[in-house]
Amino acid sequence: MGRVDDKIKQEIAVLRKSGNTIQAITGILRTRGHNISCHSVRYWLRAYDRGFISELGVHVQPKQRTFRKVSERDAELIKELIKSDFSMSSKQILKALVADGANMSLSLTKIAIDAAGFTHSRPRYGQMVRRANRPKRVDFCQHLIDENDDFADIIFSDESSIQTFQNKTNYYREKDSAPMVHGKPKHQLKVHVWGAISRRGPSKLTIFEDIMGKDFFTNSILRDNLLSYVRVKFPDGHRFQQDNDPKHKSKMAKEFMNDNGINWWNIWPSESPDLNPIEMVWNQMKLHVARVDPKTKEEHLNTLQTFWRDDDDIPNKGSNVFNGNALAAMVIAGFMTLVVVFYIMISLLIKQKGYIKSISEQFLGYPVKSPNEIRWKASFEETDMSIDSPPEQQHPL
């Protein structure tokens, strides 16, 4: 069954109210130019009869379902179990409910969990930040805000791994057709890259295959790449940013930077790659490689160098501010992201101390509740029954 928009649903509801049969409704809709089947009409007529749609074509909230076997105590226990451990499975929740004396099946447990406003999905990827490093990140952001830093003399650097056949590109396909199959070899071609960006343009791109040690970092990165970039682009002074990788902080690297006038900006907090705007460049580079789809090592290396030098897919290429440099145009987006992250982190810190309202209340002027919170309140809190209600009192989910 294809997608049916609200306008067609509205017409189905109106024709149903007029007493038309399923075949008659299907024929009328087809004469109006809607390619719809009797099966789809029957499906939405059932939805209309159950109160899910109205003559106005608007989805309406059906009446709250009442489960005879789910008591107030069971509902509260489900809420407590999920909030104590979000990774719990429905079988574990059922086991805890049965141990508490509930008479429920696995299917009823899943329905109760859904009605309580919870769903089950894989977590999104996020940078792991240990508790000890969280206040350091906030202090770092607050320092930049206090100094009103515009990042004009900062060189952001980092390394990344780029491999072929990553399936990072979306492809158009005909509706109701199977997704395109993108062949993936057993051994993918993979290289490592190091680069630096600033508001004055990018450095050269260093491509290598072996593991980066302190010797390679000092000789091939600092001496052969960064040093000439600093002398050409920043004769009036600079700040060199890098993360806290051990090879970046080795004795050899420190001595080279001190002897050659590289000003290492040694205040970067640990576990903070999300604050570095060059991560956006690496993401665009991986997308570019996926679109070009190189098949050989030579094609792969040429694709990386072409992207770094003059890729046309980078947004804002040709910006007057950056004199047409594609990668430099990415930096402004990174800076804006950085400012937003700083603001949110500081606002959350102040909010925890009770000085201001939530961020959403500042912008919108009223508190914003999540859909789960609204459904939960409708299911469990807007009732006269308490947790200590007798077992015979049932709770509408």
Buried (B, 14 or more C-beta within 10 A) or exposed (E): EEEBEEEBBBBBBBBBEEEBEBEEBBBBBEEEEBEBEEEBBBBBBEBBEEEBBBBEBEEEEEEEEEBEEBBBBBBBBBBEBBEEEEEBEBEEBBBBBEEEEBEBEEEBBBBBBBBBBBEEEEEEEEEEBEEEBBEBBBEBBBEBBEEEBEBEBBBBBBBBEBEBBBEEBEEEEEEEEEEEEEEEEEEEBEBBBBBBBBBBBBBBBBBBEEEBEBEBBBEBBBEEBBBEBBEEBBEEEBBBBBBEBEBBBBEBBBEBBEEEEBBBBBEBBEBBEEBBBBBBBBEBBBBBBBEBBBEEEEBBBEBBBEBBEEBEEBEBBEBEEBEEBBBBBBBBBBBEBBBEBBEEBBBEBEBEEEEEEEBEEEEEEEEEEEEEEEBBEBBBEEBEBEEEBEEEBBBBB
